Amino acid sequence: MTTLEFGGEDHSGRPARNLRQAITRGFKGRCPNCGEGRLFRSYAKVADECAVCGEELSHHRADDLPAYLVILIVGHIVVAAFMAVEATVVLQMWQHLAIWAPLTVISSLVLLQPIKGAVVGLQWANYMHGFGGEPDLIESHPEA
């Protein structure tokens, strides 16, 4: 059993959840628990619960991580492609803008939902942020 195969807290008495399967299901926009229900109710809004198995999904805390991961992935791909094109072909500035700006926006929009789903699957598999049955404790820090 490898770390990538099983997440969760097997040592705490809860059954280990298959991490790879949960992330894959989330990436495909499916419930990380059953793999059948839709994870999203709209483009970037996670459903409150799975319509098939009833798994509660509303307490996920994906926050900004999906956007950061999309920026990291798209940035590396677009910059590498730009550098390769720039090294082999001479293009004017407007041609670069016509190629790279739409490619960056479209790639980001295409990847955002699958990456967010994968993050929700990761949280579910590791019993994070309420997926373990306990309420998510939010610490308040008094302003000094």
C-alpha atoms as one frame of an Amber mdcrd trajectory, in Angstrom:
protein
   0.000   0.000   0.000   1.591   3.254  -1.132   0.927   6.764   0.099  -0.611
   7.739  -3.237  -3.049   4.855  -3.164  -4.568   5.390   0.242  -5.207   8.594
   2.088  -7.296   9.163   5.126  -6.609   8.248   8.677  -6.416   4.487   8.848
  -4.570   4.770  12.179  -7.536   6.602  13.775  -9.945   3.726  13.220 -11.560
   5.243  10.138 -11.258   3.254   6.928  -8.555   4.425   4.537  -9.934   6.042
   1.388  -8.291   5.496  -1.976  -6.501   8.787  -2.655  -5.746   8.214  -6.341
  -9.318   7.156  -7.048 -10.800  10.135  -5.175  -8.568  12.628  -6.997  -9.328
  11.002 -10.364 -13.073  11.060  -9.697 -12.875  14.706  -8.636 -10.834  15.576
 -11.730 -13.581  14.016 -13.859 -16.223  16.073 -12.015 -17.692  13.102 -10.180
 -18.394  12.486  -6.503 -15.174  11.312  -4.796 -17.159   8.806  -2.746 -19.239
   6.924  -5.337 -17.891   8.192  -8.653 -21.408   8.449 -10.077 -22.932  11.748
  -8.919 -21.975  15.146 -10.313 -19.478  17.051  -8.178 -20.374  20.471  -9.595
 -23.770  22.141  -9.773 -22.355  24.881 -12.037 -18.974  25.749 -13.544 -17.054
  26.295 -10.300 -19.709  25.672  -7.631 -19.453  22.353  -5.841 -22.797  20.645
  -5.217 -24.026  20.617  -1.621 -24.321  16.837  -1.676 -24.054  13.952  -4.108
 -27.407  13.189  -5.730 -26.525   9.481  -5.949 -24.912   8.503  -2.623 -25.830
  11.528  -0.475 -22.217  12.364   0.475 -22.076  15.868   1.964 -19.792  18.039
  -0.185 -20.686  21.574   0.891 -18.019  21.841   3.575 -15.035  21.524   1.229
 -12.359  24.211   1.494 -10.691  24.316  -1.924 -10.315  28.118  -1.631  -7.480
  29.448  -3.828  -5.442  26.256  -4.298  -7.086  25.305  -7.636  -6.382  28.758
  -9.087  -2.750  28.619  -7.958  -2.298  25.163  -9.482  -3.897  26.278 -12.755
  -1.568  29.302 -12.894   1.414  27.040 -12.242   0.456  24.522 -14.956  -0.721
  26.957 -17.623   2.152  29.337 -16.950   4.752  26.635 -17.498   3.104  25.355
 -20.676   2.482  28.771 -22.236   5.896  30.192 -21.366   7.673  27.089 -22.694
   5.636  27.187 -25.913   6.238  30.927 -26.280   9.984  30.466 -25.834  10.050
  27.642 -28.396   8.104  29.684 -30.946  10.208  32.772 -30.280  13.403  30.778
 -30.840  12.257  29.392 -34.197   9.925  31.984 -35.758   9.935  35.779 -35.926
   6.495  37.142 -35.044   5.279  40.660 -34.441   3.891  41.667 -31.053   0.237
  41.611 -32.207   0.729  38.062 -33.502   2.101  36.956 -30.156  -0.854  38.560
 -28.388  -3.285  36.924 -30.814  -1.785  33.518 -30.033  -0.779  33.538 -26.376
  -3.512  35.602 -24.704  -6.427  33.436 -25.932  -4.426  30.245 -25.354  -3.741
  31.284 -21.759  -7.345  32.249 -21.005  -8.882  29.178 -22.664  -6.403  26.780
 -21.038  -7.054  28.307 -17.627 -10.826  28.030 -18.007 -10.595  24.440 -19.227
  -8.364  23.352 -16.324 -10.017  25.208 -13.432 -12.953  22.853 -12.852 -10.978
  19.580 -13.087  -8.262  20.904 -10.777 -10.856  22.107  -8.257 -12.531  18.703
  -8.402  -9.190  16.996  -7.774  -8.591  19.227  -4.729 -12.040  18.348  -3.333
 -11.252  14.658  -3.941  -7.940  15.071  -2.104  -9.719  16.647   0.867 -12.367
  13.910   0.907  -9.794  11.087   0.780  -7.828  12.608   3.678 -10.887  13.395
   5.856 -10.055  17.093   5.688 -12.376  20.047   6.406 -15.447  18.245   7.672
 -15.181  15.171   5.439 -14.360  13.163   8.559 -17.616  13.929  10.324 -16.287
  16.575  12.690 -16.924  20.279  12.197 -14.041  22.234  10.693 -12.498  24.312
  13.461 -11.624  27.816  12.367  -9.250  29.555  14.675  -9.835  33.225  15.203
  -6.842  35.421  15.689  -7.528  38.652  17.568  -6.228  41.723  15.832  -3.354
  43.216  17.798
